[in-house]
Every structure is written in C-alpha cells, then in structure tokens.
Amino acid sequence: MAQFTMRVFRGDPSGGGFQDYTVEPEEGMVVLDVIHRIQATQANDLACRWNCKAGKCGSCSAEVNGKPRLMCMTRMDLFQPGDTITVAPIRTFPLIRDLVTDVSYNYEKAKQVPPLRLKPPEPDGTYRMMQEDIDRIQEFHKCIECFLCQDVCHVIRDHEDKKRVFSGPRFFIKLASLDMHPLDTRDRSSFITENAGIGLCNITKCCTEVCPEHIHITDNGIIPLKERAADSLDPIVWLLRRFRGQKSRPA
C-alpha cells in the first residue's frame, strides 16, 4: 500500500499541536493499528486509550478527519493513498494527553440515573412480559459507551453552564430503556425534565449519526422522552394516569 501521512495530535492541558508521521499501512489495517505502529516505531510516548479492538468496548474514540469515530472500526482503505489523515482526541471533554480525554462527566451522570424498580412478581413467583415490549428497548442495550454521541451534542460541547442539568444522549437512551421496561414502576418524569434536561435537546440527530452501533437515539429514545415530558405538564393526562394508577410512560 502507498504511504499515508498521519497528522496526530500531541499535547496535554498546557498546550499542544499536530505532528506528522509517515506510515505505510498493510492491507486490512484500521486507524488504531496505524496508531499502534506509530507508538512502536516513531513515538513510544504517544498516549492512546483502547481495549478490545473489536468495536465493543468504546475506548478508542477519536476524531478522524474531524468526524467522531472508533479508531478500531475505521479502515485505512477508506482513504486515498497519499492522503493526510488527522487523528485528534474527542474535543468535548478535557484533554489528559495526546488522544486521551477525561470522560468522567459521563460516569457522574450515570450515577444520577434512577435505577430499575420492578413491580411485584405474579402469584406464581414469575414475571411475564410481551415480546414486543422487550423488542422495543433491546436496541438501547447495544450502547458501548464510546461517548461519541456525547462528544457531538452541542449542549455538552458548547454550553458549560448547562452541563449540571443535562445528561446527554447516552443517558437519554438509558432513561428510555428503563422507562419503557414493562416491569418498571418508577416515575422518572421530574428527573427527566429537571435533572436530565431533556428540554435542552433540539433533536438535530447528530448523536444518531455518529453512533457506531446504529442506535436510533433520537427517534426511538429522545423523542418519546420529550413526548412524556409534554404529557406530564398536561393536567388532564396527569389526572387520568393518577386515576388509573399508571406511571407516565413514553408513547
């Protein structure tokens, strides 16, 4: 294969910039392979986070030619021989060093999500669910927490003052998976509007576009949560649900 120029970000919180490395990748290589080759042959101190190299751990998130991607799932044959390929850290979160960022914001948000609270079992001690109800939430469990959706979310990226009351798309689908669970009894309406900040999302679908697991974050998760938030403000809907003993639930 022809040579490529890999323009890789090098730096830490005090500053940094892009440095060029010339490499000749082999057939079948992905961007992460090339980064590992650079580490082995040209820059032993290049910091890069990775784990499974199979698109399932979400560790190797980066911005390749400006687009948030998993390096292990970005094949080198996507690029033309002689191209210059930029590899930068996901820029929404604080830089630690080189391609590694501090994504602890997401773990703090994860701790805030009210967990599943199951209804009592049937008299025979079992739980019964309809297959269609399980099918509805199954895709949300495909999330590998690469945080690429969080990276492109304009609220997290551009509005520091809103981050305290905004969870972001990764946790909207987590909330949707809990709220749509057929055995859940917890009412999360106030948390979704006041703590998770669903109203701040303007459904641009940028999060859906970068999801490596192809989860329909906006259509199947965020929009139903927004509908629930609107229902919770409707006094007639609220009274009907109270009368029927139902918790509010996304449509």
N, C-alpha and C positions, 0 to 999 in steps of 0.2 A: 504494500500500500504506500501511497505517497505520504510525504511528511505533512504534519499539521503544526501550526503554532498555537499552543495552549496559553492563553493570557489569564493567569491565575492571580486572584487577589492574595496579597501577603500583607499582614499587618495585625495590629492589636488596638485596644481602645485609644491609645495615644496617637494613632495615625497609621497610614499605610498606603499602598497603591498596587497596581497590577504589574506583574512580572511575566515576561515571555519565556516559554520553554518550547524548544523544538523537539517533536517526538515523531516516531514512525510506528503507528499502531498496527497490530496484527489483525487478521480477519476475525470477526466476531467480538472484538473488544467493545466495551462500553466506556463512558466517560470515567467512571470510577476506576476501571482498570488502568487508564492512562494516568490518572492522578496517582495511583499506587506506583506506576513505573517512574513517574517524576520523583516521588518520595525515595524510591530505591536507587535512582541513578543520578539525580541532579539536585534534589533539595530534601535532604534527610529530615529536616526540621519542619516540613510542611504539615500543618495541623489539619486533619480531616476526620470527621465523625462517620463511622459506618459500622455495620454489624453483620447482617445476613447476606448481603449482595444478591438478594433474590426478590427484591421489591416487596418485602413483607414486614420489615422492622421500622421503616420510615426514617432511619437515622441519617442517610446521606443526602438529605435535602440541600439543594443549592439553586442558584440562578444561572442557568446555562444560556448564554447569548441573551440574557435579560429575562428569560422565562423560567419561572419556578418549576423545577423538575427533580426527580430522583436520579442521581448520577448513575446508579446501578441499572436503571432502566432506559438510559439514553444511549442508544447505539451510535458508535462513531460513523457508521455508514449513512447516517442521516445528513452528514456534512460532505461538502465537496472537497476533494484533495486540494491542498494549498490554502484552505480556509483558516482564518484566525478565529478560535473558539474561546470566548470569555467564560470563566468559571468564577462566580462570586458567592459569598455567603448570602443566605436569605436575609434581606436587609431590614425587615420589620423588627427584628429582635436584636438586643445588644450584642455587639461583637465580643468574642472572647479572644480568638486568634485565628488568622487566616480564614479557613472555611467553616469554622466552628462558632456558633452563636449560643447565647444563653436563652433557652426557651422555657425557663421556669415559670414565666407568666401563665403558660398553659397548664402547668401542674397545679398552680394555685387556683385557677378557675375550676379544674377538675374536682378539687376538694369541696367546692361550694355546691355542687350539683346534688339536690336531694335524692337519695337512693331509692331503689325499688321498694315498695311496701306491698307485699302480697295480701290478697284477700284470704279469708279462712278457707281451708280445703273443703271439698264436698264431704257429705256424711261418711262416705266410704274411705276417706283419707286421701283421695286423689284430687288432682286439678284437671280441669277439662278446658281445652281451647280449640277454637276453629282454625283450621289450617290457613285460611285466607288472612286471619289476623296475624299469624306468625309470618306469613309471606310478606306482609306489608312492612314489617320492621327489620326483616332479615338483612337487607342491603346496608342498613346503618351499622351493623356489626362487622362489616368488611373494613371499617376505618383502621388504618395502620398508624395513626397519629404521626404522620410526617409533618404536619402543621403547615403544609403548603397553602391550604385554604386560609389559615390564619395569616399567613405571610401576605397574601394579596388583598385581604379585607381592608378596605380604605379606612374604616373606623379605627382598627388597631394600628394601622400603619401611619395614619396622618393626624389622629386626634388623641393625643396623650391624655387630655383632660377627660376623655370618655371611657378610658380603659377600666376604670374602677367599677363601672356599672355596665360593662359589656363583656360577654363571654366569647362571642365569635362563632363562626360556622361549625367548627369541630364540635363545640358543646351544644349548639342548637340541634345537631343531629343526635347527640347523646340524649338531650332532653326529649326529643321526639321519640326516640326508641323506648324511653321509659314511659312517657305519657300515652303512647299508643299500645303499650303492652296490655294484653287482655286481662291480666290478673292484677294489675297495679291499682291501688286505691288512693294514692297520694295526690292531692291537688297542688299543682305547682304553678297555678296561674299568676299569683303575685310574684313569685321568684322569676318567672319567665319575663314579665314586663318590667319589674323594678330592679332586679339584680342581674339578670342576663341581658337586659336591654334589647329585646327583640325589635322594639320600635325604631331603633337606630339603623337597622339594616334596610337598605333601599333596593334589595333584590336585583343587583346588577348581574348576578350569576357568575362573577369572576371566580368565586370559590369552586363552583361546579366545574368550570372549565379546566382547572389545574389538578383536580382530584385524580390521582393515579389509579384508584380503584373504581372510577367512573360512578361514584355515588351521586344520585340526583339530589344534592344537598338542598338546593333552592326549591325545586318543585315539590319534592316529597317530604322535606323536613321543615324548612323555614316558612314557606307559605302556609302550611297547615297550622304552625305555631302562631303565625300572625292572625290567622282566622280565629283561633282560640282566644287570643288577646282581645280581639274586637268583640267576640261573644261575651267575654267576661265583663265588658262595660255595658252590655245591653241588659237593663233591669228585668225585662220580660223573660229573656233566656235564662238569666240567673235564677229567677223565681221558679220557673218551670223545672230547672235542674234540682233545685233545693226540694221542691215538692216531690220529685220522683226519686230523690236520694242518689242522684248521679253526680259524679265529678265531671267538670267540663273537660272536653277531650277534643283534639284536633279532628276536623272533618275527614 
